[in-house]
Structures are given as C-alpha cells and as structure tokens.
Amino acid sequence: MHFCREGMHAERLLDGLLFNKQDPSITTEKMAEAEQVTATICRRIEALKCGLNSAEIGIRPLVVERTE
C-alpha cells in the first residue's frame, strides 16, 4: 500500500522534477548546505572505493598509527 498526503516529500520532489516548481521553504542557504553534504558523501564514497577495490583482500591485521 502507498500512503499519500498533500505536501509530502515525494510530491515536492516530483513537482520540482516534472513542473520545475520550487518549494518556497527551501532557501539558498539550505541548498548550499545540502550541496556540501552531498559533496562530503561523494568524497567519502570515493575514499571507500580505493580500499574496497584493493587487490589485497582477506583478513588483515589492524595497524594503529598515532600522530600528534
């Protein structure tokens, strides 16, 4: 079952994509903050890819390095 109500997030997303309607409660500051969060997530995923695509797989010892 799908539950819909007026003004729900999915409706606002579809209105933006299909009809180019902007939600008036979204300010430029909020958009900039959202873009920053997205950029951080993308950077972290790229960093994970390096480790996950490594040829050295299997159980490895934990190496703890300390910097001051």
C-alpha positions in Angstrom: 0.0 0.0 0.0 1.1 3.5 -0.7 0.1 6.3 1.6 -0.1 9.8 0.1 -0.9 13.1 1.6 -0.7 16.6 0.3 2.7 18.3 0.6 4.6 15.1 1.3 8.3 15.0 0.4 7.8 12.8 -2.7 5.2 15.2 -4.0 7.5 18.1 -3.6 10.3 16.2 -5.4 8.1 15.3 -8.3 6.8 18.8 -8.6 10.4 20.1 -8.8 11.4 17.5 -11.4 8.2 17.5 -13.6 7.0 21.0 -13.3 10.1 22.9 -12.2 8.3 24.2 -9.1 10.5 25.2 -6.2 9.5 24.7 -2.6 9.3 28.2 -1.0 10.6 26.9 2.3 14.0 25.9 0.7 16.3 28.8 0.9 19.6 29.3 -0.9 21.4 28.7 2.4 19.7 25.3 2.8 20.5 24.4 -0.8 24.2 25.3 -0.3 24.2 23.2 2.9 22.6 20.3 1.1 25.2 20.5 -1.7 28.0 20.5 0.9 26.6 17.3 2.5 26.3 15.7 -1.0 29.9 16.6 -1.8 31.1 15.2 1.6 29.2 11.9 0.9 30.7 11.7 -2.6 34.3 12.2 -1.2 33.8 9.5 1.4 32.5 7.1 -1.2 35.5 7.7 -3.4 37.8 7.1 -0.5 36.0 3.8 0.2 36.3 2.7 -3.4 40.1 2.8 -3.1 40.1 0.4 -0.2 37.3 -1.8 -1.5 38.9 -2.2 -4.9 42.3 -3.2 -3.5 44.0 -6.3 -4.8 45.0 -7.2 -1.2 41.8 -8.9 0.1 41.2 -11.1 3.1 41.9 -10.8 6.8 44.5 -8.2 7.6 46.0 -7.0 10.9 44.8 -3.7 12.3 47.6 -1.2 12.2 47.1 1.7 14.5 49.3 4.8 13.9 49.4 7.7 16.3 50.1 11.3 15.2 50.5 14.3 17.5 
